[in-house]
Amino acid sequence: MKYETVIGLEVHAELSTKTKIYCSCENSFGGDTNTRCCPVCIGLPGALPVLNKTVVDYGIKAGLSMHCDIASYCKQDRKNYFYPDLPKAYQISQFDLPLCEHGFVEIDTDEGMKKIGITRIHIEEDAGKLLHAEGANFSLVDYNRGGVPLIEIVSEPDLRSPEEALAFLEAIKSTLQAIGVSDCKMQEGSLRCDVNVSVRPEGQKEFGVRSECKNVNSFHAAARAIRYERDRQIAILEAGGTVEQETRRWDDTKGESFVMRTKEEAHDYRYFPEPDLMPIFVDEAWKENLRNSLPELPSEKKKRYVENYDLPKYDAGLLSASLGLSKLFEEAVGEGAKPKTVSNWLLGEISKILNETLMEAEDIPFGGKALAELISMIESGTISGTIAKQVLPEMFNSDKNPKQIVEEKGLAQISDEGAIMEIIHGVLSQNEAAVNDFKAGKDKAIGFLTGQVMRASKGKANPGVIQAKLREALEALK
């Protein structure tokens, strides 16, 4: 039997506010354990929360950017459960009246654009973090993260494959970064997701029984967890078994999920309105003010790059999804560099260095002007593309511009025909076999010899001059 996979995601994004959601403690990553918490964070008796208005602003901006309806009236609720990282034994969240509802995000699929529904976006506080000492029979808890503001973005079960789920996560991440409400650094835990998966026979309208995978801390892990859970459920059904509704923990090292508990329903959390916080009233002026403050969204930017710069959709999608890359792109193009050439460098050599160094695009130490200068030096013949690839790492490691680096290291391209002919004669004398191949009509030999000349010149010789002069020298030997 063929099965269809049904996927829904719950994305938790930490908001980049200066202080926490209900107190004035600093909201930042890291630091010594339990140094960024106060009586409100750790739930001491008598400590009362005060809502950070910027959290509401950021939640509304996220909702507007994802085409949601913004509630004119909403409230906050207590979600009751017992766990060591939750000192109050309840989490302040939102239940039946969330801040944002009924939105959508568009993603690219093999069949074209697809709308993925957003059920709701609500604000809530984060919990602390358990620290498990290796070999110890106890755990410690750090409450620095307790009270950090979150938005939870809940999708409709509209996703049908791991690839669609990844595209959805990328769209959420790029949107939140673009509007400046979250840095979305998964390695720091500021973007996390829970994965809900079920399967059903193709053509069946009713959903199958779903499971929820937690501890999914990267996009790669999300895709692996979806594939594993899909295959696990299909195997159960094929064997005549029944899929149980449960919460599972994803272990990315083992590539498996394990049962944590049977899935809770809403009544298990005993939600009730938070008595220490007033309801939230959002008027039209508040919404419009935030709507007018939104920057160009990644989807809009992608469309503009295709229409205005004639970039392929693939290039435009990758550039528009990254604040750092899109900023460099627009600066370099503004300096006169050709859009497609800039795109090739950003998505090629520059992205390669970012991946190797684990650096974020926003942290690239040079601007678009320097990149445009590097490209201009190639096009003018000052340096070759090969030399440019040697200059680029220096631009990452110093505050010098490309021209300074080329001058200091003596990397300027050799275009003098006499100097190049001297190198060519030396190469021909050392490669008689290749010369004889050329004489025998094997034109591929010229490619090998070109490479040898470039090598002998340490990449400095002008390729155009090499091509012309090498053929001239070979023809003279026939």
LOTORVO-106998 format. One record per residue (C-alpha): residue number from 1; residue in one letter; x, y, z. Coordinates in nm, 4 decimals. Each point is the difference from the previous one (the first is absolute). Example, Ala and Ser with C-alpha at 12.3 -4.5 7.8 and 13.67 -1.06 7.14 Angstrom:
BEGIN
seq/type/xx/yy/zz
1/A/1.2300/-0.4500/0.7800
2/S/0.1370/0.3440/-0.0660
END
This chain:
BEGIN
seq/type/xx/yy/zz
1/M/0.0000/0.0000/0.0000
2/K/0.1157/0.3543/-0.0722
3/Y/-0.0096/0.2484/0.2848
4/E/-0.0104/0.3776/0.0222
5/T/0.1994/0.1789/0.2683
6/V/-0.1738/0.2815/0.1884
7/I/0.2266/0.2434/0.1855
8/G/-0.0639/0.2929/0.2300
9/L/0.2684/0.2065/0.1713
10/E/0.0075/0.1972/0.3233
11/V/0.2824/0.2532/-0.0285
12/H/0.1281/0.1748/0.3118
13/A/0.1994/0.3173/-0.0605
14/E/0.1693/0.1977/0.2775
15/L/-0.0591/0.3729/-0.0448
16/S/0.2937/0.2408/-0.0109
17/T/-0.1255/0.2403/0.2661
18/K/0.2403/0.1665/0.2419
19/T/-0.1768/-0.1400/0.3069
20/K/-0.2107/-0.3046/0.0785
21/I/-0.3746/-0.0260/-0.0485
22/Y/-0.1163/0.0673/0.3585
23/C/0.2974/0.1588/0.1749
24/S/0.2980/0.2280/-0.0599
25/C/0.2653/-0.2743/-0.0093
26/E/0.2339/0.0158/-0.2978
27/N/-0.1073/-0.2134/-0.2960
28/S/0.3223/-0.1336/-0.1504
29/F/0.1607/-0.3334/-0.0762
30/G/0.2666/-0.1583/0.2182
31/G/0.1507/0.1350/0.3197
32/D/0.0677/-0.1731/0.3293
33/T/-0.2814/-0.2224/0.1214
34/N/-0.2799/0.1629/0.1970
35/T/0.1410/0.3525/-0.0303
36/R/-0.2797/0.1409/-0.2173
37/C/-0.3003/-0.0803/0.2122
38/C/-0.2048/0.1667/0.2727
39/P/-0.2939/-0.0827/0.2315
40/V/-0.2383/0.0214/-0.2988
41/C/0.2124/-0.2385/-0.2145
42/I/0.0283/-0.2610/0.2715
43/G/-0.3564/0.0271/0.1253
44/L/0.0534/0.1214/0.3550
45/P/-0.3211/0.0568/0.1966
46/G/-0.1370/0.3517/-0.0323
47/A/0.1997/0.0887/-0.3146
48/L/-0.2354/0.1371/-0.2668
49/P/0.0548/0.0069/-0.3786
50/V/-0.0203/0.3168/-0.2118
51/L/-0.0454/-0.0499/-0.3759
52/N/0.2736/0.1351/-0.2290
53/K/-0.1865/0.1992/-0.2704
54/T/0.2774/-0.0594/-0.2546
55/V/-0.0795/-0.3725/0.0163
56/V/-0.3547/0.0775/-0.1138
57/D/0.1343/0.2310/-0.2726
58/Y/0.2283/-0.2751/-0.1295
59/G/-0.2803/-0.2565/0.0117
60/I/-0.2264/0.2290/-0.2018
61/K/0.2766/0.0680/-0.2536
62/A/0.0531/-0.3741/-0.0439
63/G/-0.3731/-0.0475/-0.0493
64/L/-0.0275/0.2808/-0.2539
65/S/0.2979/-0.1333/-0.1971
66/M/-0.1749/-0.3399/-0.0192
67/H/-0.3378/0.1418/-0.1061
68/C/-0.1713/-0.0728/0.3335
69/D/-0.3061/0.1619/0.1532
70/I/0.1109/0.1950/0.3080
71/A/-0.2279/-0.0335/0.3012
72/S/-0.1551/0.3210/0.1296
73/Y/-0.0362/-0.1702/0.3381
74/C/0.2081/-0.2848/0.1386
75/K/0.1231/-0.1202/0.3343
76/Q/0.2651/-0.2141/0.1585
77/D/-0.0524/-0.3331/0.1698
78/R/0.1722/-0.2351/0.2407
79/K/0.1070/-0.3316/-0.1493
80/N/0.0487/-0.2289/0.2973
81/Y/0.2564/-0.2774/0.0044
82/F/0.2759/-0.1157/0.2328
83/Y/0.3596/-0.0077/-0.1134
84/P/0.3227/0.1147/0.1732
85/D/0.0771/0.2716/-0.2575
86/L/-0.3394/0.1647/0.0671
87/P/0.0287/0.1427/0.3524
88/K/-0.3582/0.1324/0.0237
89/A/-0.1391/-0.3408/-0.1114
90/Y/-0.1827/0.1862/-0.2746
91/Q/0.0977/0.1836/-0.3186
92/I/-0.1645/0.3284/-0.0935
93/S/-0.1198/-0.0491/-0.3572
94/Q/-0.3164/0.0577/-0.2048
95/F/-0.2750/-0.2567/-0.0481
96/D/-0.3382/0.0773/-0.1559
97/L/0.0619/0.3648/-0.0954
98/P/0.3417/0.0257/-0.1690
99/L/0.1503/0.3224/-0.1299
100/C/-0.0011/-0.1094/-0.3689
101/E/-0.2058/-0.2510/-0.1977
102/H/-0.0856/-0.1238/-0.3510
103/G/0.3094/0.0951/-0.2000
104/F/0.2162/-0.1674/-0.2605
105/V/0.3530/-0.0268/-0.1337
106/E/0.0808/-0.0764/-0.3636
107/I/0.2696/-0.2519/-0.0891
108/D/0.1551/-0.1169/-0.3262
109/T/-0.0685/-0.3632/-0.0893
110/D/0.0620/-0.2145/-0.3085
111/E/-0.3625/0.0671/-0.0970
112/G/0.0327/0.3771/0.0476
113/M/-0.0913/0.2356/0.2832
114/K/-0.1996/-0.1488/0.2877
115/K/-0.1740/0.1744/0.2886
116/I/0.0612/-0.1530/0.3414
117/G/-0.2603/0.1096/0.2519
118/I/0.0950/0.1566/0.3313
119/T/-0.2500/-0.1060/0.2673
120/R/0.1219/0.2463/0.2624
121/I/0.2907/0.1995/0.1370
122/H/0.0017/0.0614/0.3739
123/I/0.2406/0.1494/0.2529
124/E/0.1328/-0.1898/0.3016
125/E/0.2972/-0.0322/0.2321
126/D/0.2838/-0.2485/-0.0420
127/A/0.0943/-0.2476/0.2707
128/G/0.3411/-0.0450/0.1613
129/K/0.2530/-0.2547/-0.1188
130/L/0.0979/-0.3289/0.1618
131/L/0.3712/-0.0782/0.0126
132/H/0.0889/-0.3688/0.0041
133/A/0.3473/-0.0641/0.1421
134/E/0.1679/-0.2945/-0.1703
135/G/0.0171/-0.3022/0.2289
136/A/-0.1976/0.1703/0.2772
137/N/-0.3273/-0.1339/0.1410
138/F/-0.1497/0.3478/0.0237
139/S/-0.0757/0.3010/-0.2213
140/L/0.0452/0.3719/0.0598
141/V/-0.2208/0.2803/-0.1269
142/D/0.0894/0.3410/-0.1440
143/Y/-0.2821/0.2555/0.0157
144/N/0.1708/0.2605/-0.2201
145/R/-0.2275/-0.1019/-0.2890
146/G/-0.3105/0.0004/0.2193
147/G/-0.2257/0.2906/-0.0972
148/V/0.1675/0.0600/-0.3371
149/P/-0.2804/0.1106/-0.2362
150/L/-0.1167/-0.2446/-0.2671
151/I/-0.2467/-0.0074/-0.2799
152/E/-0.1385/-0.3383/-0.0967
153/I/-0.0986/-0.0315/-0.3658
154/V/-0.2358/-0.2924/-0.0591
155/S/-0.0498/-0.1162/-0.3572
156/E/-0.3028/-0.1725/-0.1465
157/P/0.0643/-0.3665/-0.0946
158/D/0.0622/0.1124/-0.3593
159/L/0.3533/-0.1342/-0.0449
160/R/0.0441/-0.3268/-0.1850
161/S/0.3743/-0.0719/-0.0085
162/P/0.3258/0.0703/0.1853
163/E/0.0973/0.2286/-0.2877
164/E/-0.3143/0.2112/0.0427
165/A/0.0624/0.0143/0.3753
166/L/0.3542/0.1285/-0.0596
167/A/-0.1271/0.2631/-0.2445
168/F/-0.2572/0.1113/0.2585
169/L/0.2641/0.0268/0.2747
170/E/0.2290/0.1990/-0.2297
171/A/-0.2874/0.2360/-0.0842
172/I/-0.0816/0.0516/0.3696
173/K/0.3656/0.0579/0.0871
174/S/0.0668/0.2504/-0.2785
175/T/-0.3216/0.1891/0.0760
176/L/0.0700/0.0338/0.3736
177/Q/0.3561/0.1124/-0.0700
178/A/-0.1139/0.2503/-0.2626
179/I/-0.2480/0.1696/0.2328
180/G/0.2584/0.0036/0.2804
181/V/-0.1930/-0.1841/0.2707
182/S/0.2297/-0.3040/0.0422
183/D/0.3561/-0.0929/-0.0954
184/C/-0.1199/-0.3607/-0.0595
185/K/0.3336/-0.1543/0.1011
186/M/-0.0869/-0.3659/0.0370
187/Q/0.3425/-0.0771/0.1478
188/E/-0.0916/0.2303/0.2920
189/G/-0.3517/-0.1383/0.0312
190/S/-0.1730/0.3181/-0.1160
191/L/-0.1881/-0.1942/-0.2693
192/R/-0.1375/-0.3434/0.0832
193/C/-0.2832/-0.2118/-0.1299
194/D/-0.2210/-0.2926/0.0902
195/V/-0.0948/-0.2284/-0.2868
196/N/-0.3459/-0.1567/-0.0268
197/V/-0.0238/-0.2910/-0.2454
198/S/-0.2742/-0.2388/-0.1058
199/V/-0.0558/-0.2217/-0.3038
200/R/-0.3148/-0.1053/-0.1809
201/P/-0.0786/-0.2116/-0.3061
202/E/0.0091/0.2093/-0.3175
203/G/-0.3472/0.1332/-0.0763
204/Q/-0.1242/-0.0211/0.3604
205/K/-0.1385/0.3271/0.1352
206/E/0.0227/-0.0759/0.3712
207/F/0.3346/0.0647/0.1665
208/G/0.1929/-0.2857/0.1552
209/V/0.1092/-0.0073/0.3646
210/R/0.2854/0.2443/0.0471
211/S/0.3100/-0.0001/0.2118
212/E/0.1977/0.3029/0.1132
213/C/0.3810/0.0042/-0.0085
214/K/0.1780/0.2358/0.2389
215/N/0.3679/0.0959/0.0380
216/V/0.0298/0.0877/-0.3700
217/N/0.2805/0.2567/-0.0029
218/S/0.0921/0.0430/-0.3667
219/F/-0.1646/-0.0006/-0.3403
220/H/0.1986/-0.3118/-0.0872
221/A/-0.1316/-0.1706/0.3147
222/A/-0.3569/0.0991/-0.0884
223/A/0.0256/-0.1687/-0.3396
224/R/0.1556/-0.3139/0.1501
225/A/-0.2627/-0.0166/0.2739
226/I/-0.2830/0.0274/-0.2536
227/R/0.1438/-0.2770/-0.2184
228/Y/0.0567/-0.2269/0.2990
229/E/-0.3462/0.0547/0.1454
230/R/-0.1672/-0.0459/-0.3397
231/D/0.1775/-0.3310/-0.0540
232/R/-0.0645/-0.1150/0.3584
233/Q/-0.3730/0.0607/-0.0266
234/I/-0.0301/-0.1633/-0.3427
235/A/0.1843/-0.3078/0.1298
236/I/-0.2467/-0.0254/0.2921
237/L/-0.3027/0.0261/-0.2304
238/E/0.1446/-0.2470/-0.2519
239/A/0.0487/-0.2503/0.2829
240/G/-0.3655/0.0375/0.0967
241/G/0.0698/0.2104/0.3088
242/T/-0.1440/0.3274/0.1280
243/V/0.1902/0.3279/0.0244
244/E/-0.0225/0.1498/0.3502
245/Q/-0.0328/0.3726/0.0644
246/E/0.3105/0.0877/0.1973
247/T/0.2800/0.2476/0.0567
248/R/0.3402/-0.1269/-0.1085
249/R/0.3521/0.1279/0.0534
250/W/0.2212/0.0283/-0.3074
251/D/0.3608/-0.1176/0.0395
252/D/0.1874/0.1436/-0.2973
253/T/0.3185/-0.1921/0.0819
254/K/-0.1795/-0.3353/-0.0214
255/G/-0.2409/0.1154/-0.2701
256/E/-0.2939/-0.1381/0.2004
257/S/-0.2877/0.1233/0.2143
258/F/-0.1014/-0.1439/0.3376
259/V/-0.3278/0.0134/0.1914
260/M/-0.0103/0.2699/0.2685
261/R/-0.3671/-0.0136/0.0984
262/T/-0.3462/-0.0444/-0.1413
263/K/-0.1129/0.3202/-0.1669
264/E/-0.1709/0.2505/0.2259
265/E/-0.3229/0.1727/-0.0978
266/A/-0.0750/0.3631/0.0848
267/H/-0.2013/-0.0961/0.3091
268/D/0.3048/-0.1767/0.1435
269/Y/0.1687/0.3390/0.0375
270/R/-0.2965/0.1468/0.1947
271/Y/0.0212/0.3317/-0.1844
272/F/-0.1590/0.2990/0.1691
273/P/0.0359/0.3793/-0.0482
274/E/0.3133/0.1502/0.1567
275/P/-0.1403/0.2032/0.2937
276/D/0.3106/0.2185/0.0449
277/L/-0.0052/0.1503/-0.3514
278/M/-0.2548/0.2246/-0.1664
279/P/-0.1526/-0.0934/-0.3384
280/I/0.1649/0.1463/-0.3122
281/F/-0.2000/0.2443/-0.2149
282/V/0.1446/0.0729/-0.3448
283/D/-0.1632/0.2869/-0.1873
284/E/0.0235/0.0704/-0.3736
285/A/0.2469/0.2862/0.0457
286/W/0.2419/-0.2329/0.1828
287/K/-0.0260/-0.2620/-0.2751
288/E/0.0396/0.2518/-0.2832
289/N/0.3002/0.1625/0.1636
290/L/0.1736/-0.3396/0.0177
291/R/-0.1119/-0.0946/-0.3511
292/N/0.1583/0.3189/-0.1354
293/S/0.3249/-0.0784/0.1832
294/L/0.0475/-0.3369/-0.1733
295/P/0.2953/-0.0179/-0.2414
296/E/-0.0076/-0.1722/-0.3378
297/L/-0.0731/-0.3670/0.0647
298/P/0.2162/-0.2773/-0.1507
299/S/-0.2797/-0.1096/-0.2366
300/E/-0.0322/0.3557/-0.1315
301/K/0.3767/0.0366/-0.0275
302/K/0.0285/-0.3240/-0.1980
303/K/-0.2590/0.1222/-0.2494
304/R/0.1836/0.3329/-0.0376
305/Y/0.3356/-0.1713/-0.0589
306/V/-0.1490/-0.2101/-0.2781
307/E/-0.1817/0.2901/-0.1647
308/N/0.2550/0.2805/0.0464
309/Y/0.3297/-0.1895/-0.0187
310/D/-0.0997/-0.2916/-0.2241
311/L/0.1330/-0.2497/0.2534
312/P/-0.1082/-0.3661/-0.0161
313/K/-0.2669/-0.0829/0.2591
314/Y/0.2445/-0.2325/0.1735
315/D/0.2584/0.2759/0.0498
316/A/-0.2641/0.2540/0.0987
317/G/-0.1476/-0.2392/0.2564
318/L/0.3324/-0.0699/0.1728
319/L/0.1069/0.3647/0.0058
320/S/-0.3329/0.1378/0.1208
321/A/-0.0154/-0.2591/0.2803
322/S/0.3201/0.1388/0.1573
323/L/0.0193/0.3523/0.1404
324/G/0.3792/0.0005/-0.0210
325/L/0.0247/-0.1284/-0.3581
326/S/-0.2803/0.2208/-0.1320
327/K/0.1603/0.3073/0.1580
328/L/0.3365/-0.0799/-0.1623
329/F/-0.1709/-0.0709/-0.3315
330/E/-0.1817/0.3323/-0.0115
331/E/0.3049/0.1975/0.1100
332/A/0.2229/-0.1630/-0.2639
333/V/-0.2572/0.0489/-0.2761
334/G/-0.0380/0.3605/0.1141
335/E/0.3754/0.0417/-0.0599
336/G/-0.0457/-0.1080/-0.3630
337/A/0.0753/-0.3744/0.0176
338/K/-0.2082/-0.2300/-0.2205
339/P/-0.2793/-0.1652/0.2009
340/K/0.0598/-0.3562/-0.1224
341/T/0.3754/0.0279/0.0577
342/V/-0.0590/0.1240/0.3555
343/S/-0.2468/-0.2823/0.0585
344/N/0.2521/-0.2582/-0.1233
345/W/0.2636/0.1225/0.2457
346/L/-0.2432/0.0182/0.2926
347/L/-0.1490/-0.3442/-0.0579
348/G/0.3314/-0.1534/-0.1016
349/E/0.3302/0.0921/0.1628
350/I/-0.1410/0.2229/0.2746
351/S/-0.2583/-0.2578/0.1114
352/K/0.2729/-0.2646/-0.0070
353/I/0.2105/0.2032/0.2446
354/L/-0.3045/0.0614/0.2215
355/N/-0.0696/-0.3731/0.0174
356/E/0.3626/-0.0885/0.0728
357/T/0.0350/0.2605/0.2750
358/L/-0.3550/-0.0407/0.1402
359/M/-0.0402/0.3753/-0.0404
360/E/-0.3355/0.1732/-0.0469
361/A/-0.0445/0.2098/-0.3140
362/E/-0.0848/0.2982/0.2210
363/D/0.3526/-0.0187/0.1451
364/I/0.1882/0.0325/-0.3308
365/P/0.2626/0.2675/0.0789
366/F/-0.0066/0.1819/-0.3348
367/G/-0.2726/0.1782/-0.1909
368/G/-0.1368/-0.0030/-0.3514
369/K/0.2422/0.2697/-0.1103
370/A/0.2982/-0.2305/0.0647
371/L/-0.1691/-0.2877/-0.1822
372/A/-0.0755/0.2235/-0.2978
373/E/0.3652/0.1107/-0.0019
374/L/0.1177/-0.3633/-0.0067
375/I/-0.2312/-0.0767/-0.2936
376/S/0.1138/0.3152/-0.1819
377/M/0.3650/-0.1030/0.0356
378/I/-0.0793/-0.3330/-0.1673
379/E/-0.1936/0.1620/-0.2845
380/S/0.2729/0.2582/-0.0619
381/G/0.2662/-0.2728/-0.0188
382/T/0.1847/0.1233/0.3089
383/I/-0.0382/-0.3449/0.1590
384/S/-0.1304/-0.3346/-0.1198
385/G/-0.2936/-0.1873/0.1470
386/T/0.2497/-0.2430/0.1520
387/I/0.1838/0.2801/0.1781
388/A/-0.3306/0.1494/0.1137
389/K/-0.0721/-0.3246/0.1854
390/Q/0.3274/0.0524/0.1872
391/V/-0.0857/0.3625/0.0784
392/L/-0.3460/-0.0782/0.1386
393/P/0.1140/-0.1861/0.3168
394/E/0.2322/0.2932/0.0750
395/M/-0.3024/0.2304/-0.0169
396/F/-0.1646/-0.2148/0.2685
397/N/0.3098/0.0043/0.2201
398/S/0.1008/0.3663/-0.0251
399/D/-0.1529/0.3439/-0.0366
400/K/0.1874/0.0623/-0.3269
401/N/-0.1722/0.0558/-0.3321
402/P/0.0760/-0.2236/-0.3029
403/K/0.2311/0.2549/-0.1626
404/Q/0.2182/0.0227/0.3115
405/I/0.0221/-0.3795/0.0286
406/V/0.0977/-0.0423/-0.3664
407/E/0.2674/0.2709/0.0235
408/E/0.1505/-0.1223/0.3277
409/K/0.0180/-0.3634/-0.1134
410/G/0.1073/0.0731/-0.3560
411/L/-0.2984/-0.1815/-0.1482
412/A/-0.0621/0.2268/-0.2976
413/Q/-0.0622/-0.1892/-0.3217
414/I/0.2773/-0.0316/-0.2566
415/S/-0.1225/0.1266/-0.3350
416/D/0.3372/0.0789/-0.1547
417/E/0.0198/-0.2194/-0.3119
418/G/0.3767/-0.0329/0.0141
419/A/-0.0047/-0.1219/0.3606
420/I/-0.2774/-0.2466/-0.0763
421/M/0.1782/-0.1326/-0.3122
422/E/0.3054/-0.0663/0.2157
423/I/-0.2107/-0.2092/0.2375
424/I/-0.1635/-0.1804/-0.2948
425/H/0.3342/-0.0998/-0.1546
426/G/0.1113/-0.1394/0.3355
427/V/-0.3191/-0.2050/0.0341
428/L/0.0231/-0.1344/-0.3580
429/S/0.3588/-0.1116/0.0501
430/Q/-0.1009/-0.1974/0.3098
431/N/-0.3093/-0.1631/-0.1524
432/E/0.1094/-0.1575/-0.3277
433/A/-0.2677/-0.2720/0.0173
434/A/-0.2799/0.2554/0.0086
435/V/0.1609/0.1970/-0.2820
436/N/0.0178/-0.3178/-0.2119
437/D/-0.3667/-0.0714/0.0784
438/F/-0.0903/0.3441/-0.1328
439/K/0.2066/-0.0572/-0.3132
440/A/-0.1877/-0.3292/-0.0480
441/G/-0.3294/0.1895/-0.0052
442/K/-0.1012/-0.0552/0.3624
443/D/-0.1325/0.3460/0.0747
444/K/-0.0733/-0.0925/0.3659
445/A/0.3715/0.0299/0.0658
446/I/-0.0332/0.3763/-0.0107
447/G/-0.2211/-0.0089/0.3092
448/F/0.2647/-0.1914/0.1930
449/L/0.2738/0.2374/-0.1124
450/T/-0.2107/0.3041/0.0914
451/G/-0.0298/-0.1384/0.3506
452/Q/0.3765/-0.0510/0.0190
453/V/0.0633/0.3606/-0.1079
454/M/-0.2433/0.1272/0.2643
455/R/0.1735/-0.2167/0.2571
456/A/0.3446/0.1230/-0.1019
457/S/-0.1198/0.3604/0.0296
458/K/-0.1583/-0.0767/0.3413
459/G/-0.3381/0.0961/-0.1433
460/K/0.1129/0.3504/-0.0940
461/A/0.0132/-0.0308/-0.3792
462/N/-0.2898/0.1488/-0.1959
463/P/-0.2040/-0.2983/-0.1309
464/G/-0.0969/0.1828/-0.3190
465/V/0.3621/0.0754/-0.0874
466/I/0.0996/-0.3584/0.0878
467/Q/-0.2583/-0.1463/-0.2382
468/A/0.1101/0.2162/-0.2903
469/K/0.3755/-0.0277/0.0513
470/L/0.0011/-0.3722/0.0861
471/R/-0.1777/-0.0924/-0.3223
472/E/0.2323/0.2296/-0.1915
473/A/0.3067/-0.1688/0.1524
474/L/-0.1386/-0.3504/-0.0690
475/E/-0.0867/0.0777/-0.3597
476/A/0.3570/0.1216/-0.0520
477/L/0.1302/-0.3436/0.1106
478/K/-0.2026/-0.1966/-0.2584
END
